[in-house]
Amino acid sequence: MGITLGPNQYGKAEVRLVTVDRSSAVHRIKDLTVSTALRGELSATHLRGDNEGVLATDTQKNTVYAFAKQAPVGEIEEFGLRLARHFTGSFENITGARILIDEHGWDRIPVQGKPHEHAFSRSGDEKRTTAVTVRGERAWVVSGLRDLVVLKSTGSEFHGFPRDEYTTLAETDDRILATAVTARWRYRSLDVDWAKSFAEARRIMLETFASLHSFSLQQTLYAMGEAVLKERPEVCEVRLSLPNKHHFAVDLSPFGLPNDNEVFHAADRPYGLIEGTVLRDDAEDPGPAWD
Ligand SMILES: O=c1[nH]c(=O)c2[nH]c(=O)[nH]c2[nH]1
């Protein structure tokens, strides 16, 4: 019986990088979590512990910090592409790289109504994300966001589902719909205004969530992905993961009180998890974009 080494990669996970642009008194900060992963001919170290072709994960981490000094970080997609191409271009046995970057937002603290020059508050849990994959000369970019928490207090129904002997859920024509959006979208090419594309995809998804009268979170998921594809030609595929953050109307009848969808228990678990892909019929082959 033969045994072989299967797919493998290695790198430094979750390098925390904060940069301060001090070129004017109005400082600008970038707060990133960067993960690197290198792929290629790495059988020597796995089979024999021969590390000749192993660019140390410590070096990968140092490279992230050095690159942040040597040129402006720019958009996370650009930074990811620079890093990935450096790693694949520098060492013969390293033929692929995957760089994951999360960007954490900071807002300027308003002081007497004026945004402060160098004091910030965290924007919240939401992260902008990218996954840059390089294989040989080619590159793929999948960008997105995580933990964008949204809620609508009406405009959502859920009924018409089958009832078996275990079904207790009441049908509803008016419920709270809430979720924490994880969205990732795949770009057709690298010729993209990354900042604008991100801002527009985010806007389109939010507007769709708000505007669509929803009969299921599945319907909302599809509509959000479809709207991005309709308006953003640079995107060819959208993947969404939407936890259904259930809000149950509390039974106030023991207290002799009515509850006309005004008082809810926000349950944190379990939660429904609705996931799906929306893509163009003629979407390019994804290659290793999602791997
Ligand atoms: O939008 C929903 N989709 C479901 O599949 C589902 N299942 C459930 O219990 N509630 C909901 N809501």
The ligand as a Gaussian input file, in Angstrom:
#p B3LYP/6-31G(d) Opt

LIG

0 1
 O      -35.931000      32.420000       6.337000
 C      -35.986000      31.315000       6.890000
 N      -35.560000      30.202000       6.247000
 C      -35.607000      28.962000       6.797000
 O      -35.206000      27.952000       6.152000
 C      -36.108000      28.857000       8.101000
 N      -36.282000      27.801000       8.955000
 C      -36.799000      28.305000      10.103000
 O      -37.066000      27.629000      11.134000
 N      -36.964000      29.664000      10.006000
 C      -36.542000      30.020000       8.767000
 N      -36.459000      31.224000       8.157000

